[in-house]
């Protein structure tokens, strides 16, 4: 009978210990359940942030990406455009 490798086992030479996939988190993920997919998030919250889950990680990555792609000047121009396009009837 063969055994599958334990995903929570200590890392061997050359392997790094798994960490939470939430942006900026260095904690280990919570223990993997007996069945199902291995966990990738620690499911703990930072003092000023949300729980580290897949949905919140997606929101954090996309929020950071949106903010980087738009400059302050572009935001001001977009706000002015929205004001000018109001319907006056």
C-alpha positions as CSV (number, residue, x, y, z in Angstrom):
1,X,0.0,0.0,0.0
2,X,1.4,3.4,-0.9
3,X,0.9,6.6,1.0
4,X,0.4,10.0,-0.4
5,X,2.7,12.8,0.8
6,X,1.4,14.8,3.7
7,X,0.9,18.5,2.4
8,X,1.3,19.8,6.0
9,X,4.6,17.9,6.6
10,X,7.7,19.8,7.3
11,X,9.6,20.9,4.2
12,X,12.6,18.9,3.1
13,X,15.9,20.2,1.8
14,X,15.4,22.8,-0.9
15,X,11.6,23.2,-0.3
16,X,10.1,26.3,1.3
17,X,7.4,26.0,4.0
18,X,4.0,26.9,2.5
19,X,2.7,30.4,3.3
20,X,-0.7,32.1,3.1
21,X,-1.5,33.3,-0.5
22,X,-3.1,36.5,0.7
23,X,-1.0,39.5,-0.6
24,X,1.6,40.4,2.0
25,X,0.9,37.6,4.4
26,X,3.8,35.4,5.6
27,X,1.8,33.2,8.0
28,X,1.4,29.5,7.3
29,X,-2.0,28.3,5.9
30,X,-4.4,26.7,8.3
31,X,-4.1,22.9,8.7
32,X,-5.4,20.9,5.7
33,X,-8.6,19.0,6.4
34,X,-8.6,15.2,6.1
35,X,-10.5,15.4,2.8
36,X,-10.7,17.9,0.0
37,X,-8.3,20.4,-1.4
38,X,-5.3,21.6,0.7
39,X,-5.9,25.0,2.2
40,X,-4.0,28.0,0.8
41,X,-5.0,30.8,3.3
42,X,-4.5,31.2,7.0
43,X,-8.0,32.5,7.5
44,X,-6.8,35.0,10.1
45,X,-7.3,38.7,9.9
46,X,-4.7,41.4,10.2
47,X,-5.4,44.1,12.8
48,X,-6.7,46.5,10.1
49,X,-7.8,44.1,7.4
50,X,-10.2,41.3,6.4
51,X,-9.9,37.6,6.9
52,X,-7.4,36.0,4.7
53,X,-9.7,34.0,2.4
54,X,-9.6,33.4,-1.4
55,X,-12.4,35.9,-2.0
56,X,-10.8,38.6,0.1
57,X,-7.4,37.9,-1.6
58,X,-8.9,38.4,-5.0
59,X,-10.5,41.7,-3.9
60,X,-7.2,42.9,-2.4
61,X,-5.2,42.0,-5.6
62,X,-7.7,43.7,-7.9
63,X,-8.1,46.8,-5.7
64,X,-4.3,47.2,-5.7
65,X,-4.1,46.7,-9.5
66,X,-6.9,49.2,-10.2
67,X,-5.2,51.9,-8.2
68,X,-1.8,51.4,-9.9
69,X,-3.1,51.7,-13.4
70,X,-4.8,55.1,-13.1
71,X,-2.9,58.3,-12.3
72,X,-4.4,61.1,-10.2
73,X,-4.7,63.3,-13.3
74,X,-6.7,60.6,-15.1
75,X,-9.0,60.3,-12.1
76,X,-9.7,64.0,-12.0
77,X,-10.4,64.1,-15.8
78,X,-12.8,61.2,-15.4
79,X,-14.7,62.9,-12.6
80,X,-15.0,66.1,-14.7
81,X,-16.3,64.1,-17.6
82,X,-19.0,62.4,-15.5
83,X,-20.2,65.7,-14.2
84,X,-20.5,67.2,-17.7
85,X,-22.5,64.2,-19.0
86,X,-25.5,64.6,-16.6
87,X,-28.9,64.7,-18.1
88,X,-30.7,68.0,-17.8
89,X,-34.3,67.7,-18.8
